[in-house]
Amino acid sequence: MEEDARRKKRKRDEDKAERLESEWPEMEIGVFFENLSKAKENDVNLQVTIDTSDLIPADLSSKERGSGLAMLVNEVMGVHWS
Protein backbone atom coordinates (compact mmCIF):
# COMPACT_ATOMS: atom_id res chain seq x y z
CA MET A 1 0.00 0.00 0.00
CA GLU A 2 2.85 2.37 0.80
CA GLU A 3 4.48 1.74 -2.56
CA ASP A 4 1.14 2.36 -4.30
CA ALA A 5 0.71 5.64 -2.39
CA ARG A 6 4.25 6.74 -3.36
CA ARG A 7 3.62 5.86 -7.00
CA LYS A 8 0.34 7.83 -7.04
CA LYS A 9 1.99 10.85 -5.39
CA ARG A 10 4.86 10.75 -7.88
CA LYS A 11 2.35 10.62 -10.76
CA ARG A 12 0.38 13.57 -9.33
CA ASP A 13 3.58 15.59 -8.91
CA GLU A 14 4.67 14.82 -12.48
CA ASP A 15 1.22 15.72 -13.86
CA LYS A 16 1.22 18.99 -11.88
CA ALA A 17 4.69 19.95 -13.12
CA GLU A 18 3.70 19.14 -16.70
CA ARG A 19 0.53 21.24 -16.45
CA LEU A 20 2.44 24.22 -15.06
CA GLU A 21 5.05 23.99 -17.80
CA SER A 22 2.56 23.68 -20.64
CA GLU A 23 -0.33 25.91 -19.59
CA TRP A 24 1.17 29.18 -18.45
CA PRO A 25 3.86 31.35 -20.00
CA GLU A 26 6.83 32.45 -17.91
CA MET A 27 7.01 36.04 -16.70
CA GLU A 28 9.76 37.89 -14.87
CA ILE A 29 8.82 38.93 -11.35
CA GLY A 30 9.38 42.63 -12.11
CA VAL A 31 7.02 42.49 -15.10
CA PHE A 32 4.50 40.57 -12.98
CA PHE A 33 4.49 43.27 -10.28
CA GLU A 34 4.35 46.01 -12.93
CA ASN A 35 1.22 44.42 -14.42
CA LEU A 36 -0.32 44.11 -10.96
CA SER A 37 0.36 47.73 -10.08
CA LYS A 38 -1.35 48.88 -13.30
CA ALA A 39 -4.38 46.63 -12.88
CA LYS A 40 -7.51 47.57 -11.06
CA GLU A 41 -9.06 45.09 -8.68
CA ASN A 42 -11.49 43.66 -11.23
CA ASP A 43 -8.95 43.69 -14.09
CA VAL A 44 -6.53 41.15 -12.64
CA ASN A 45 -6.41 38.01 -14.76
CA LEU A 46 -2.84 36.73 -14.88
CA GLN A 47 -1.96 33.09 -15.33
CA VAL A 48 1.80 32.89 -15.53
CA THR A 49 4.73 31.04 -14.04
CA ILE A 50 7.12 33.29 -12.12
CA ASP A 51 10.42 32.59 -10.41
CA THR A 52 10.23 33.94 -6.86
CA SER A 53 13.53 32.48 -5.66
CA ASP A 54 15.11 35.95 -5.44
CA LEU A 55 12.31 37.20 -3.15
CA ILE A 56 11.17 34.18 -1.15
CA PRO A 57 13.58 31.55 0.23
CA ALA A 58 13.12 28.18 -1.47
CA ASP A 59 13.64 26.27 1.79
CA LEU A 60 10.26 27.43 3.12
CA SER A 61 7.18 25.23 2.82
CA SER A 62 4.78 25.74 -0.09
CA LYS A 63 2.31 27.37 2.28
CA GLU A 64 4.92 29.80 3.61
CA ARG A 65 6.10 30.68 0.08
CA GLY A 66 2.49 31.23 -1.01
CA SER A 67 1.80 33.45 1.98
CA GLY A 68 4.95 35.45 1.26
CA LEU A 69 3.94 35.95 -2.36
CA ALA A 70 0.42 36.94 -1.31
CA MET A 71 1.88 39.58 1.01
CA LEU A 72 4.01 40.98 -1.82
CA VAL A 73 1.03 41.05 -4.20
CA ASN A 74 -1.12 42.79 -1.57
CA GLU A 75 1.61 45.38 -1.03
CA VAL A 76 2.03 46.08 -4.77
CA MET A 77 -1.73 46.39 -5.32
CA GLY A 78 -2.30 48.40 -2.15
CA VAL A 79 -4.65 45.77 -0.74
CA HIS A 80 -5.07 45.83 3.03
CA TRP A 81 -7.17 43.25 4.85
CA SER A 82 -8.97 44.17 8.04
RAQUITA-V678558 format. One record per residue. N is the residue number from 0. RES is the residue in one small letter. OMEGA is omega in whole degrees, 0 to 359 (none if undefined). NEAR is the number of other C-alpha atoms within 10 Angstrom. D_FIRST is the distance of its C-alpha to the first C-alpha in Angstrom with 2 decimals. Layout:
N,RES,OMEGA,NEAR,D_FIRST
N,RES,OMEGA,NEAR,D_FIRST
This chain:
0,m,180,6,0.00
1,e,178,7,3.79
2,e,178,8,5.44
3,d,179,9,5.04
4,a,178,10,6.17
5,r,180,11,8.65
6,r,179,12,9.82
7,k,178,12,10.53
8,k,179,12,12.27
9,r,180,12,14.18
10,k,178,12,15.29
11,r,180,12,16.47
12,d,178,12,18.31
13,e,179,12,19.93
14,d,180,12,20.99
15,k,179,11,22.43
16,a,179,11,24.33
17,e,179,11,25.67
18,r,181,11,26.87
19,l,180,15,28.62
20,e,188,13,30.29
21,s,188,8,31.52
22,e,190,11,32.48
23,w,177,13,34.54
24,p,177,11,37.38
25,e,179,14,37.69
26,m,177,14,40.34
27,e,184,13,41.86
28,i,179,16,41.50
29,g,178,10,45.30
30,v,178,11,45.64
31,f,181,16,42.83
32,f,177,17,44.70
33,e,178,13,47.99
34,n,179,16,46.72
35,l,183,20,45.45
36,s,178,17,48.79
37,k,186,12,50.67
38,a,170,13,48.57
39,k,186,10,49.42
40,e,183,12,46.80
41,n,181,6,46.52
42,d,186,9,46.78
43,v,177,12,43.54
44,n,181,10,41.28
45,l,174,10,39.73
46,q,184,12,36.52
47,v,172,14,36.42
48,t,179,16,34.39
49,i,177,15,36.13
50,d,182,11,35.76
51,t,186,14,36.10
52,s,178,11,35.64
53,d,184,8,39.38
54,l,186,12,39.31
55,i,181,16,35.98
56,p,183,12,34.35
57,a,182,12,31.12
58,d,176,9,29.66
59,l,177,11,29.45
60,s,178,10,26.38
61,s,180,10,26.18
62,k,180,9,27.56
63,e,178,14,30.42
64,r,178,18,31.28
65,g,178,13,31.34
66,s,178,13,33.56
67,g,178,17,35.81
68,l,178,15,36.24
69,a,178,12,36.96
70,m,179,14,39.64
71,l,179,16,41.21
72,v,179,16,41.28
73,n,181,15,42.84
74,e,180,13,45.42
75,v,183,15,46.37
76,m,182,18,46.73
77,g,180,12,48.50
78,v,178,12,46.02
79,h,182,8,46.21
80,w,177,5,44.11
81,s,none,3,45.78
